[in-house]
């Protein structure tokens, strides 16, 4: 079991890894070895994720989510398969942790009467200062 948060733990069997050849620089190593990791995690089919976290994870995943609800993470930053596996897993855990955080509900508030009055007074004061700079006599 992979512990993501206090409430969410993912079974390793829910994660599918396949190894492919990495693109980019690396010389012969790139042509011979399959060091890039393609990690697949079924977001919609995972019993470990609460409904709210599942929806937020689908939104966070963006284009990495297939039509079937499978999250695909490709890791090829490193030259070794092991480090790429670790990188892909860390990225998955980070995404799930971010999705597990419930957003705060914003309650709209009105400015108080005193704050509105202070704002208007500040605007009047500012206007008076600018009027004085133009050399025109102040209008009362």
For each residue, the residues with C-beta under 8 A, 3 or more apart:
1: 9 10 11 12
2: 9 10 11 12 15 89 93
3: 8 9
4: 8 9 10 93 96 97 100
5: 8 96 97 100
6:
7: 50 100
8: 3 4 5 48 49 50 53 96 100
9: 1 2 3 4 48
10: 1 2 4 14 15 41 46 48 96
11: 1 2 14 48
12: 1 2 15
13:
14: 10 11 41 42 46 48
15: 2 10 12 39 40 41 89 92
16: 39 40 41
17: 37 38 39 40 85 88
18: 37 38 40
19: 34 35 36 37 38 81
20: 34 36 37 38 74
21: 30 31 33 34 35 36
22: 26 30 34 35 36 76 84
23: 30 36 76
24: 30 76
25: 30
26: 22 29 30 79
27: 30 31
28: 31 32
29: 26 32 33 35 79
30: 21 22 23 24 25 26 27 33
31: 21 27 28
32: 28 29
33: 21 29 30 81
34: 19 20 21 22 81
35: 19 21 22 29 76 78 79 80 81 84
36: 19 20 21 22 23 74 75 76 84
37: 17 18 19 20 74 75 76 81 84 85 87 88
38: 17 18 19 20 72 73 74 88
39: 15 16 17 72 73 74 75 85 88 89 92
40: 15 16 17 18 70 71 72
41: 10 14 15 16 46 70 71 73 92
42: 14 45 46 68 69 70 71
43: 46 49 54 57 58 61 65 69 70 71
44: 54 58 68 69
45: 42 69
46: 10 14 41 42 43 49 54
47:
48: 8 9 10 11 14
49: 8 43 46 53 54 57 96 99
50: 7 8 53 54 100
51: 54 55
52: 55 56 102
53: 8 49 50 56 57 96 99 100
54: 43 44 46 49 50 51 57 58 99
55: 51 52 58 59
56: 52 53 59 60 98 99 100
57: 43 49 53 54 60 61 71 95 96 99
58: 43 44 54 55 61 65 69
59: 55 56 62
60: 56 57 95 98 99
61: 43 57 58 64 65 71 95
62: 59 65
63:
64: 61 71 72 73
65: 43 58 61 62 69 70 71 72
66: 69 70 71 72
67:
68: 42 44
69: 42 43 44 45 58 65 66
70: 40 41 42 43 65 66
71: 40 41 42 43 57 61 64 65 66 92 95
72: 38 39 40 64 65 66
73: 38 39 41 64 88 91 92
74: 20 36 37 38 39 88
75: 36 37 39 78 84 85 87 88 91
76: 22 23 24 35 36 37 84
77: 83 84 87
78: 35 75 83 84 87
79: 26 29 35 83
80: 35 83 84
81: 19 33 34 35 37 84 85
82: 85 86
83: 77 78 79 80 86 87
84: 22 35 36 37 75 76 77 78 80 81 87 88
85: 17 37 39 75 81 82 88 89
86: 82 83 89 90
87: 37 75 77 78 83 84 90 91
88: 17 37 38 39 73 74 75 84 85 91 92
89: 2 15 39 85 86 92 93
90: 86 87 93 94
91: 73 75 87 88 94 95
92: 15 39 41 71 73 88 89 95 96
93: 2 4 89 90 96 97
94: 90 91 97 98
95: 57 60 61 71 91 92 98 99
96: 4 5 8 10 49 53 57 92 93 99 100
97: 4 5 93 94 100 101
98: 56 60 94 95 101
99: 49 53 54 56 57 60 95 96
100: 4 5 7 8 50 53 56 96 97
101: 97 98
102: 52
103:
104:
105:
106:
107:
108:
109:
110:
111: 115 116 119
112: 115 116
113: 116 117
114: 117 118
115: 111 112 118 119
116: 111 112 113 119 120
117: 113 114 120 121
118: 114 115 121 122
119: 111 115 116 122 123
120: 116 117 123 124
121: 117 118 124 125
122: 118 119 125 126
123: 119 120 126 127
124: 120 121 127 128
125: 121 122 128 129
126: 122 123 129 130
127: 123 124 130 131
128: 124 125 131 132 138
129: 125 126 132 133
130: 126 127 133 134
131: 127 128 134 136 138 139
132: 128 129 138
133: 129 130
134: 130 131
135:
136: 131
137:
138: 128 131 132
139: 131
140:
